[in-house]
Amino acid sequence: MKKILLIAFREFVQKIKNKTFLLTTLLLPVGIAIFYGSIFYFTANDFETYKIAVIDTSKNIYQELENDEQFIFKSISNDVFERTDSFFSKNNYNAVLLIPDSQKEVEVIYANKIGLITKSDLEKKVQNAIEMHRWVQANVSKTLIDSLKQNVVFKYENVNGKNENELKEGISYGLGFGLGLLMYVVLTIYGSQVMRGVMEEKTNRIAEIIISSVKPIELMMGKIIGIGLVCLLQFFVWGVLISILMFGVIFVSGDALQTIANSNSIPQNLQNTQELLRIVETLKEMPLFSIIAAFLFYFIGGYFLYSSLFASVGSAVNEDPQDVQSLMIPIMMPIFFSFVLLTKSINNPNCTEAIVGSLVPFTAPVVMMSRLVFGIPDGVPLWQLLLSMAILLSTTFLFTYLAARIYRIGILRYGKKANWKDFFNWIRINN
């Protein structure tokens, strides 16, 4: 055990001293904060006002078009309209609506291209105005129309009478997808790092020198533990930095200082504060400690499972690194498939695919995290969680043992290209 810890410490120190590690650890949270800050900024400032000229030959639709922050409508006659760029630029029009008497086809003329979302919003607004006019023509009052169009409020509750929190469901959906995606990326990247490290030591003949002092299984486990500690350190640093940066981005991009200084914006500021408090209270209701604990368990279990397999493949590679491609496919396929199941399980955490995927040890680290965020037993029953953990733990021990038997032969073997048949033969070799 002492030798394993020494190898793990050497691998850990070697990785954290690397400039790539320092750059990715420190700059990735900054990049994420800038990315989401840009989304918040452009979302809050995405209202561009369009000035729309309306030629309404029916004389009935223009009066139903209401101006708002996005569209300002102005009625003009057909005599002053010119199909020239100068007409649009001179009058500062973004588009001209030609509404015929039949109102069955509206022509939109523009000088500069109009975006798809803006087109959809404009079409919806004109469609509603034409529909309103048709109702009035049918002697249906606006009051009756508004009452008929009143939205239906849906209320969801389980068989025990517990009401569903829509905000909590939305947060759980995003958190489940984020944790599942993070687990998918971690298993792929850090498992590959273990494989590359083993390949480098073998091709440079460093492993032959190290194995003269330690057992092959000690070398493999030390490398896996060392890189795993690097990953946990990155998680910790990323969590702290992202939390600090994201809170800063939310308040700064929301123009908090300007809002406080502007007394006319105080009601909106209070509304935003209430929304933020709702989110905070909802997060308090979620089992965050259980989610973090389960994430660490599935990360450790999944990481050891896949890293041991990656290490065994890396030990079988000779001087040509391309030999590893064919051996990696059976290992990578379950990881890819787990991402497919992730998209299914976050939408329906109790479907058959999600249940099977959370019990199969090769897909459980990704799929189970997407279910667990919805809580117990709503997202996953307790017995399924415990069974999944037990299966993952036993499978990890089994495959780590089998990978170590492959590693002890492959790390000292050169020449012939290895295949999966050779792996099974190496497992059966006793000495």
C-alpha positions in Angstrom: 0.0 0.0 0.0 2.9 2.4 0.8 4.3 1.9 -2.7 0.9 2.6 -4.3 0.6 5.8 -2.4 4.2 6.8 -3.4 3.4 6.2 -7.0 0.1 8.1 -6.7 1.8 11.0 -5.1 4.5 11.1 -7.8 1.7 11.0 -10.5 -0.3 13.7 -8.7 2.7 16.1 -8.3 3.8 15.5 -11.9 0.3 16.4 -13.2 -0.4 19.5 -11.1 3.0 21.0 -12.1 2.1 20.7 -15.7 1.3 24.1 -17.3 -1.7 22.6 -19.1 -3.2 21.6 -15.8 -2.8 25.1 -14.4 -4.2 26.7 -17.4 -7.3 24.5 -17.7 -7.9 24.6 -14.0 -7.9 28.4 -13.7 -9.1 29.5 -17.2 -12.0 27.0 -17.7 -14.2 28.5 -15.0 -13.5 32.0 -16.3 -14.5 30.8 -19.8 -17.7 29.3 -18.4 -18.5 32.5 -16.5 -17.9 34.6 -19.7 -20.0 32.2 -21.7 -23.0 32.3 -19.4 -22.5 36.0 -18.7 -22.8 36.6 -22.4 -26.0 34.6 -22.6 -27.5 36.6 -19.7 -26.4 39.9 -21.2 -27.7 39.2 -24.7 -30.9 37.7 -23.3 -31.5 40.8 -21.2 -30.7 43.1 -24.1 -32.2 41.2 -27.0 -35.1 43.5 -27.6 -34.5 45.4 -30.8 -37.4 47.7 -31.8 -38.6 47.2 -35.3 -40.5 50.0 -37.1 -43.1 48.5 -39.3 -45.1 50.4 -41.9 -48.6 49.1 -42.5 -50.6 49.5 -45.7 -54.0 48.2 -44.7 -56.4 48.4 -47.6 -59.2 46.9 -45.5 -58.9 49.7 -43.0 -59.6 47.2 -40.2 -56.4 45.4 -39.1 -54.1 48.3 -38.3 -56.2 49.4 -35.4 -55.9 46.0 -33.9 -52.0 46.1 -34.0 -50.6 47.2 -30.7 -47.2 48.7 -30.3 -44.8 47.2 -27.8 -41.1 47.1 -27.1 -40.4 44.9 -30.2 -42.7 46.4 -32.9 -43.9 49.9 -33.6 -46.5 50.1 -36.3 -47.3 53.1 -38.5 -50.0 53.3 -41.0 -49.1 54.7 -44.4 -50.9 55.0 -47.7 -50.0 53.0 -50.8 -49.3 56.2 -52.7 -46.3 57.1 -50.6 -44.8 53.6 -50.6 -41.7 53.0 -52.9 -40.0 49.7 -53.4 -36.5 51.2 -53.0 -33.8 51.0 -50.4 -33.8 54.8 -50.0 -37.5 54.7 -48.9 -36.7 52.3 -46.1 -33.5 54.1 -45.0 -35.1 57.6 -45.2 -38.1 56.6 -43.1 -36.2 54.2 -40.9 -38.6 51.4 -41.7 -37.5 47.8 -41.1 -40.4 46.3 -43.1 -43.7 47.2 -44.8 -46.9 45.1 -44.3 -49.3 44.9 -47.3 -52.6 43.7 -45.9 -55.2 43.1 -48.7 -59.0 43.3 -48.3 -59.2 39.5 -48.3 -56.7 39.3 -45.4 -55.8 35.8 -46.5 -52.2 36.6 -47.6 -50.0 39.3 -46.0 -47.0 40.5 -48.0 -43.9 41.6 -46.0 -41.4 43.8 -47.8 -38.0 44.5 -46.3 -34.7 46.1 -47.3 -32.5 44.2 -44.7 -33.0 40.6 -43.8 -35.3 39.8 -40.9 -34.4 37.0 -38.5 -36.4 33.8 -38.1 -37.5 34.6 -34.5 -38.5 38.1 -35.4 -40.5 36.8 -38.4 -42.3 34.4 -36.1 -43.1 37.1 -33.6 -44.4 39.4 -36.3 -46.5 36.7 -37.9 -48.0 35.8 -34.6 -48.9 39.5 -33.8 -50.5 40.1 -37.3 -52.3 36.7 -37.1 -53.8 37.6 -33.7 -54.9 41.0 -35.0 -56.7 39.4 -38.0 -58.3 36.8 -35.9 -59.5 39.5 -33.5 -61.1 41.4 -36.4 -62.8 38.3 -37.7 -64.3 37.6 -34.2 -65.6 41.2 -34.1 -67.1 40.8 -37.6 -68.9 37.7 -36.2 -70.4 39.9 -33.5 -68.3 38.4 -30.7 -67.2 40.9 -28.1 -63.6 41.3 -27.1 -64.4 40.6 -23.5 -65.9 37.2 -24.5 -62.8 36.5 -26.7 -60.5 37.2 -23.8 -62.4 35.0 -21.5 -62.4 32.2 -24.1 -58.6 32.5 -24.6 -57.9 32.4 -20.8 -55.1 30.0 -20.1 -55.8 26.8 -18.2 -53.6 26.4 -15.1 -52.3 22.8 -14.7 -51.5 21.5 -11.2 -49.5 18.3 -10.8 -49.4 16.2 -7.7 -48.5 12.6 -6.8 -50.7 10.0 -5.4 -49.8 11.1 -1.9 -51.1 14.6 -2.5 -47.7 16.3 -2.8 -47.7 19.2 -5.2 -45.1 19.5 -7.9 -42.7 22.5 -7.8 -42.2 23.6 -11.4 -39.2 25.6 -10.6 -37.7 22.6 -8.8 -38.4 20.4 -11.8 -36.7 22.9 -14.1 -33.6 23.1 -11.8 -33.5 19.3 -11.5 -33.7 18.9 -15.2 -30.8 21.2 -15.9 -28.7 19.9 -12.9 -29.3 16.3 -14.0 -28.2 16.9 -17.5 -25.2 18.9 -16.3 -24.0 16.3 -13.8 -24.6 13.5 -16.3 -22.7 15.3 -19.0 -19.9 16.1 -16.5 -19.6 12.5 -15.6 -19.5 11.5 -19.2 -16.7 14.0 -20.0 -14.7 13.0 -16.9 -14.8 9.2 -17.6 -13.7 9.9 -21.2 -10.9 12.4 -20.6 -9.3 11.1 -17.4 -9.6 7.5 -18.4 -7.8 8.4 -21.6 -5.1 10.2 -19.5 -4.5 7.0 -17.6 -4.1 5.1 -20.9 -1.8 7.7 -22.4 0.4 7.7 -19.2 0.7 3.9 -19.3 1.5 4.0 -23.0 4.2 6.7 -22.5 5.9 4.7 -19.7 5.9 1.5 -21.8 7.2 3.0 -25.0 9.9 5.0 -23.1 10.9 1.7 -21.2 10.4 3.6 -17.9 7.9 0.9 -16.7 10.6 -1.8 -16.9 12.7 0.2 -14.4 9.8 0.9 -12.1 8.5 -2.7 -12.1 11.9 -3.9 -10.9 11.0 -2.2 -7.5 7.2 -2.5 -7.4 4.6 -5.0 -8.6 2.7 -4.2 -11.8 -0.6 -3.9 -10.0 0.9 -1.4 -7.6 2.1 0.7 -10.5 -1.3 0.6 -12.2 -3.2 1.4 -9.1 -0.8 4.2 -8.1 -1.3 5.8 -11.5 -5.0 5.5 -11.4 -5.2 7.0 -7.9 -2.8 9.8 -8.7 -4.8 11.0 -11.8 -8.0 10.5 -9.8 -6.8 12.9 -7.1 -5.9 15.4 -9.8 -9.4 15.2 -11.1 -10.9 15.7 -7.6 -8.6 18.7 -7.1 -9.8 20.2 -10.4 -13.4 19.6 -9.3 -12.9 21.5 -6.1 -11.1 24.4 -7.7 -13.7 24.6 -10.5 -16.6 24.5 -8.0 -15.2 27.4 -5.9 -14.2 29.6 -8.9 -17.4 28.9 -10.9 -19.6 29.7 -7.8 -17.7 33.0 -7.2 -17.7 34.0 -10.9 -21.3 33.1 -11.6 -22.7 35.0 -8.7 -20.6 38.0 -9.8 -21.8 37.7 -13.3 -25.5 37.5 -12.3 -25.3 40.7 -10.2 -23.0 42.6 -12.5 -24.7 41.7 -15.8 -28.0 42.6 -14.2 -26.9 46.2 -13.9 -27.5 46.0 -10.1 -25.8 49.3 -9.4 -27.8 51.2 -12.0 -31.0 49.6 -10.9 -30.4 50.7 -7.3 -29.6 54.2 -8.4 -32.7 54.5 -10.6 -35.7 54.8 -8.4 -38.1 54.0 -11.2 -36.6 50.5 -11.5 -37.0 49.5 -7.9 -40.2 47.4 -8.4 -38.4 45.5 -11.1 -35.4 45.1 -8.8 -37.7 43.7 -6.1 -39.2 41.3 -8.6 -35.8 40.0 -9.6 -34.8 39.7 -6.0 -37.9 37.6 -5.3 -37.1 35.3 -8.2 -33.6 34.9 -6.9 -34.9 34.1 -3.4 -37.3 31.5 -4.9 -34.4 29.8 -6.6 -32.3 29.9 -3.4 -35.2 28.4 -1.4 -35.8 25.8 -4.1 -32.1 24.8 -3.9 -32.4 24.4 -0.2 -35.3 22.0 -0.7 -33.2 19.8 -3.0 -31.0 17.0 -1.4 -27.8 18.7 -2.4 -25.7 16.8 0.1 -27.0 13.5 -1.1 -26.5 14.5 -4.8 -22.8 15.5 -4.1 -22.2 12.3 -2.1 -23.7 10.2 -4.8 -21.7 12.1 -7.5 -18.5 11.4 -5.7 -19.4 7.7 -5.2 -20.3 7.2 -8.9 -17.3 9.2 -10.0 -14.9 7.1 -8.0 -16.6 3.8 -9.0 -16.9 4.7 -12.6 -13.5 6.2 -12.8 -11.8 3.1 -11.3 -13.9 0.9 -13.6 -13.0 2.6 -16.8 -9.5 3.7 -15.8 -8.5 0.1 -15.1 -9.8 -0.9 -18.5 -8.0 2.0 -20.2 -4.8 1.1 -18.3 -5.0 -2.5 -19.5 -5.4 -1.4 -23.1 -2.5 1.0 -22.8 -0.2 -1.7 -21.4 -0.8 -3.8 -24.5 0.2 -1.1 -27.0 3.6 -1.3 -28.7 5.5 1.4 -30.4 2.6 2.3 -32.8 0.0 4.3 -30.8 -2.6 3.6 -33.6 -2.9 0.0 -32.3 -5.0 1.3 -29.4 -7.9 2.5 -31.6 -9.3 -1.0 -32.2 -8.9 -1.9 -28.6 -10.7 1.3 -27.3 -13.9 0.8 -29.2 -15.5 -1.8 -26.8 -14.6 0.4 -23.9 -15.9 3.7 -25.4 -19.2 2.3 -26.7 -20.8 2.0 -23.2 -19.8 5.6 -22.4 -21.3 6.8 -25.7 -24.5 4.8 -25.1 -24.8 6.2 -21.5 -25.0 9.7 -23.0 -27.9 8.5 -25.2 -29.7 7.1 -22.2 -29.0 10.4 -20.3 -31.2 12.4 -22.8 -34.0 9.8 -22.2 -33.7 9.6 -18.4 -33.8 13.3 -17.6 -37.1 13.6 -19.4 -38.5 10.4 -17.8 -36.4 9.2 -14.9 -38.6 6.1 -14.2 -38.8 4.8 -17.8 -37.4 1.3 -18.5 -34.3 2.6 -20.3 -33.4 4.8 -17.4 -33.9 2.0 -14.8 -31.8 -0.5 -16.8 -29.1 2.1 -17.6 -28.8 3.1 -13.9 -28.4 -0.6 -12.9 -25.8 -1.6 -15.6 -22.5 -0.6 -14.1 -20.9 0.7 -17.3 -23.7 3.3 -17.8 -24.8 3.8 -14.2 -22.4 6.7 -13.4 -24.0 8.9 -16.1 -27.6 7.7 -16.0 -28.1 7.5 -12.2 -27.0 11.1 -11.7 -29.7 12.3 -14.1 -32.3 10.4 -12.0 -31.0 11.2 -8.5 -31.5 14.9 -8.8 -35.3 14.4 -8.9 -35.1 13.0 -5.4 -36.0 9.7 -3.7 -38.4 8.1 -4.4 -39.7 10.5 -7.2 -36.6 10.1 -9.4 -35.2 6.8 -8.2 -36.5 4.4 -5.5 -34.1 3.8 -2.7 -33.7 0.1 -3.5 -32.7 0.8 -7.0 -30.1 3.3 -5.8 -28.6 0.8 -3.3 -28.7 -2.0 -5.8 -27.0 0.2 -8.4 -24.2 1.1 -6.0 -23.7 -2.5 -5.0 -23.5 -3.7 -8.6 -21.1 -0.9 -9.5 -18.9 -1.5 -6.5 -18.6 -5.3 -7.1 -18.1 -4.8 -10.9 -15.4 -2.3 -10.3 -13.5 -4.6 -8.0 -13.9 -7.5 -10.5 -12.7 -5.6 -13.5 -9.9 -3.9 -11.7 -8.6 -7.3 -10.7 -9.0 -8.6 -14.3 -7.3 -5.4 -15.7 -4.4 -5.9 -13.3 -3.8 -9.4 -14.6 -3.8 -8.1 -18.2 -1.5 -5.2 -17.1 1.1 -7.3 -15.5 1.7 -9.2 -18.8 1.1 -6.4 -21.3 3.4 -3.8 -19.7 6.4 -6.0 -20.3 5.3 -7.5 -23.7 6.6 -6.1 -27.0 6.5 -7.2 -30.6 3.2 -8.8 -31.6 0.1 -6.7 -31.8 -2.3 -7.7 -29.0 -6.0 -8.3 -29.4 -8.9 -9.2 -27.1 -8.2 -12.9 -27.4 -4.7 -12.3 -26.0 -6.3 -10.4 -23.1 -8.4 -13.4 -22.1 -5.3 -15.6 -22.3 -3.3 -13.3 -20.1 -6.0 -13.3 -17.5 -5.7 -17.1 -17.2 -1.9 -17.0 -16.8 -1.0 -17.6 -13.2 2.7 -16.7 -13.1 
